[in-house]
Amino acid sequence: MALFGRDRDVGDGSFNDYVYDLRPKNSRVTMAGSNPHQDELRTILESDDVTAETAISPRSIEQERVDAPIEVRLFTSRRVSGVVGTIPRGLESIIDETLRRLDDRGEKVRIPAVIVGKPGALRVKLLMGKLKLT
């Protein structure tokens, strides 16, 4: 289910893909959004050095206060990329909770990701269901 109209194309995802404690229902759950960041995505694809993990920090209290979007960056073999997308509006709590669970378990605070092509654009898909957060 897309959260927004196709003309804005800022991302997709659904709370219906998660159980009551914001854990993915299955391994196929994804989240996506990237249209304003096509140049950075092309640069990453051309360099072939993507390790396909996110570099996202949970929102701070100040960011929560102003309802700032969560920006997504990717780890590459040599550096952290520029912004490649944002979390779809309304789904920030899922990302925050996921990052906190990973941190509490002492694991890397990274979500697997993949860059995919769609007609006329590239997108970053967060592979939420690939995380084993039981």
C-alpha positions, 0 to 999 in steps of 0.5 A: 500500500502506498502511503502517498500519491504517485505524483509525490512518490516519496516512499511506501510501506504500511503498518499492516506489514508489522505485528503489534510491537512493530516487528515485521510480519515476514521476511518480505517486508520492505520500505522505500523512498528516494526520488529527490536523491537520484544523483547520489544513488547513480553515483553509488551504483556506478562505484560498485562499492555498496555494502547495502546497509543503512547509516541511520540514527534514531531521531533525537528529542529535538528532531521529534519536536519539529517532526523532522524526517529521518534521512537515509544514508548508505554505508559504502566500502570507503565512506558513508554516502550522502542522503539517498532517501527519507523514511516515509512519513508516519513510519518513523516509529518503526525505524526508531524502534528497529534501531533501538532494538538492534542497539539494545542487542549489541548489534550493528545499528544498520538495516539491510538495503538494496537500490532498485530501479523503477520506471524513470528512477532509482529507489532504496528499499529497506529490507525490514523483514531480513532483520531477526528481531525476535 
